[in-house]
Amino acid sequence: MAEDQILPLKVLMVDDDQIVRTYLGASLQSDPRVFLLKTAEDGVEALKIMEEWTPDVVLMDVDMPRMDGIEATKQIREKYPQVRILIFTNFEQRPSVMKAIQAGASGFVTKDKPVEEMVDALLATRDGKRIISEDPASALADMVAGAGNREPVDTAFVESVQAIPDRLKKVVPLLIEGKSNRIIAKELHTSEGTVGDYVSKILKLTNCESRTSFVVKAFKNQIKF
């Protein structure tokens, strides 16, 4: 095994939540595969730190004061192209995550992942991989970043979306935006149980195994409402 494969992964964590930085930082540091170089509260501080320290991977939040994760990702990739960036965020923030991927991030992982899985994602990111979690983040990242050849339009999927009954269609744009059932229910002034039922019916009608699969197909086929 090459030497660089046995050295701990050097990580810079960027998040404006001090509790997250403290708790997750300690958890990451407890894994022998990781060496937590520094933590930063936003993009401005991250760039300042990187004037002296060079991480292998930056674990980057999206919504932060002064400089958010999207702009920070763009500037880091321009100044330090060898450094890879992994976005870690909540499901509701996925539209912003896609902008970060366009800015140069390698992929994303949700904050609800166990630390062991997050470390695996960090290692995969360092190695240039996009498969970083159990959901099809790789397909979403590749599609948004323009990696590889664009797949032909999935006519069956497009037609199935167009055939969704009107009472369910109002959920589709919110589903594509990556919003949770709770948030969709609040916006549509209905119950979370009703939204869950609608989502299940939409997935069945479009032959999708999960909501993430539906979102990926929707973006690949440029579904708009």
C-alpha positions in Angstrom: 0.0 0.0 0.0 1.3 3.4 -0.9 2.4 5.7 1.9 -0.2 8.4 1.2 -2.9 5.8 1.6 -1.9 5.0 5.2 -1.4 8.6 6.4 -4.4 10.1 8.2 -6.7 12.2 6.1 -6.2 15.9 6.7 -9.6 17.6 7.1 -10.7 21.2 7.5 -14.3 21.5 8.8 -16.3 24.6 8.0 -19.6 25.2 9.8 -21.1 28.2 11.5 -22.6 26.1 14.3 -20.1 25.8 17.2 -21.9 22.8 18.6 -21.5 21.0 15.3 -17.8 22.0 15.1 -17.1 20.8 18.6 -19.1 17.6 18.6 -18.4 16.4 15.0 -14.8 17.6 15.2 -14.2 15.4 18.3 -16.0 12.5 16.7 -13.9 12.8 13.5 -10.7 13.1 15.5 -11.5 9.9 17.4 -11.2 8.0 14.1 -7.6 7.1 13.4 -8.1 7.6 9.7 -8.7 11.3 10.2 -6.5 14.2 11.3 -8.6 17.3 11.9 -6.4 20.2 10.9 -8.6 23.1 11.9 -12.2 24.2 12.1 -13.7 27.4 10.7 -17.0 29.2 11.2 -17.4 30.4 7.6 -15.7 30.7 4.2 -13.7 33.8 5.2 -12.1 32.0 8.1 -11.5 28.9 6.0 -9.6 30.8 3.3 -7.5 32.5 6.0 -6.6 29.1 7.6 -5.7 27.7 4.2 -3.0 30.3 3.7 -1.1 28.3 6.3 -2.6 24.8 6.3 -3.4 22.6 3.4 -6.1 19.9 4.0 -6.8 16.9 1.8 -10.5 17.5 2.0 -12.7 20.4 3.2 -15.9 19.4 4.9 -18.1 22.3 4.0 -21.5 23.5 5.3 -23.7 25.6 2.9 -25.5 28.3 4.8 -23.0 30.5 6.7 -22.5 34.2 7.4 -20.0 36.5 5.6 -19.1 33.8 3.0 -21.3 30.8 2.4 -20.2 27.4 1.3 -20.9 28.0 -2.4 -18.6 31.0 -2.7 -16.1 29.4 -0.4 -16.0 26.3 -2.6 -15.5 28.4 -5.7 -12.6 30.3 -4.2 -10.9 27.3 -2.7 -11.1 25.3 -5.9 -9.6 28.3 -7.8 -6.7 28.8 -5.4 -6.1 25.2 -4.3 -7.3 22.9 -7.1 -5.7 19.9 -5.5 -8.0 20.2 -2.4 -11.3 18.4 -2.7 -14.5 19.6 -1.1 -17.3 17.5 0.4 -20.5 19.3 1.2 -22.4 18.2 4.4 -25.9 19.5 4.8 -29.5 18.8 5.5 -31.9 17.3 2.9 -33.8 20.6 2.7 -30.7 22.4 1.4 -30.1 20.2 -1.6 -30.9 22.9 -4.2 -28.0 25.0 -2.7 -25.8 21.9 -2.6 -26.2 21.6 -6.4 -24.9 25.1 -6.8 -21.9 24.1 -4.6 -21.2 21.1 -6.9 -21.3 23.4 -9.9 -18.7 25.6 -8.0 -16.4 22.6 -7.7 -17.5 20.4 -4.8 -16.9 16.7 -5.3 -20.3 15.7 -3.8 -22.3 15.8 -0.6 -23.3 13.8 2.4 -26.2 14.5 4.8 -25.6 15.5 8.3 -27.7 12.6 9.7 -25.0 10.1 8.6 -23.1 8.2 11.3 -19.6 9.5 11.8 -18.1 6.2 10.4 -20.0 6.8 7.1 -19.0 10.4 7.0 -15.3 9.3 7.3 -15.8 6.8 4.5 -17.3 9.6 2.4 -14.3 11.9 3.2 -11.9 9.2 2.1 -13.8 8.5 -1.0 -13.8 12.2 -1.8 -10.0 12.3 -1.4 -9.7 9.4 -3.8 -11.7 11.3 -6.5 -14.9 9.3 -6.1 -18.4 10.6 -6.2 -20.2 7.7 -4.5 -20.2 9.1 -1.1 -23.4 7.9 0.6 -26.1 5.3 0.3 -28.3 7.5 -1.9 -27.5 8.2 -5.5 -25.5 11.3 -4.8 -23.0 10.3 -7.4 -25.6 10.5 -10.2 -26.9 13.8 -9.0 -23.4 15.3 -8.7 -22.3 14.0 -12.1 -25.5 15.4 -13.7 -25.1 18.8 -12.2 -21.4 19.1 -12.8 -21.7 17.9 -16.4 -19.5 15.0 -15.9 -19.7 12.3 -18.6 -22.1 12.2 -21.5 -25.7 13.3 -21.0 -28.1 10.4 -21.0 -31.0 10.3 -23.5 -34.3 11.6 -22.2 -36.3 8.9 -20.3 -39.5 9.2 -22.2 -41.4 6.8 -20.0 -40.5 8.8 -16.9 -41.4 12.2 -18.5 -44.8 10.9 -19.7 -45.5 9.3 -16.2 -44.8 12.7 -14.6 -47.1 14.5 -17.0 -49.8 11.9 -16.2 -49.7 12.6 -12.5 -53.2 13.6 -11.3 -53.6 17.3 -10.5 -54.2 16.8 -6.8 -50.7 15.2 -6.6 -48.9 17.5 -9.0 -48.8 20.3 -6.5 -46.3 18.2 -4.5 -43.9 17.6 -7.4 -42.1 20.9 -7.6 -41.6 20.9 -3.8 -40.4 17.3 -4.0 -37.9 18.2 -6.7 -36.6 21.1 -4.5 -35.7 18.4 -1.9 -38.1 19.6 0.7 -39.2 17.2 3.5 -42.7 16.0 4.0 -43.0 18.3 7.0 -42.1 21.4 5.1 -44.3 20.4 2.1 -47.2 19.9 4.4 -46.7 23.4 5.9 -46.5 25.1 2.5 -49.6 23.3 1.2 -51.5 23.7 4.5 -52.2 20.0 4.8 -51.1 17.2 7.1 -47.7 15.5 6.9 -49.5 12.1 6.6 -51.4 13.3 3.5 -48.1 14.5 2.0 -46.5 11.1 2.7 -49.4 9.4 1.0 -49.1 11.7 -2.0 -45.3 11.1 -2.3 -45.8 7.4 -2.2 -48.3 7.5 -5.0 -46.1 9.8 -7.1 -43.2 7.3 -6.7 -45.4 4.4 -7.6 -46.8 6.2 -10.7 -43.3 7.2 -11.9 -41.7 3.8 -11.1 -39.2 5.3 -8.7 -37.8 3.4 -5.8 -37.2 6.4 -3.6 -37.8 10.2 -3.5 -34.1 10.7 -4.2 -34.3 8.5 -7.3 -37.3 10.7 -8.4 -35.3 13.9 -7.9 -32.3 12.6 -9.8 -34.5 11.5 -12.7 -36.4 14.8 -12.6 -33.2 16.8 -13.0 -31.7 14.5 -15.6 -34.8 15.0 -17.7 -35.2 18.7 -16.9 -38.6 18.4 -15.4 -40.0 21.8 -14.7 -43.3 23.1 -13.2 
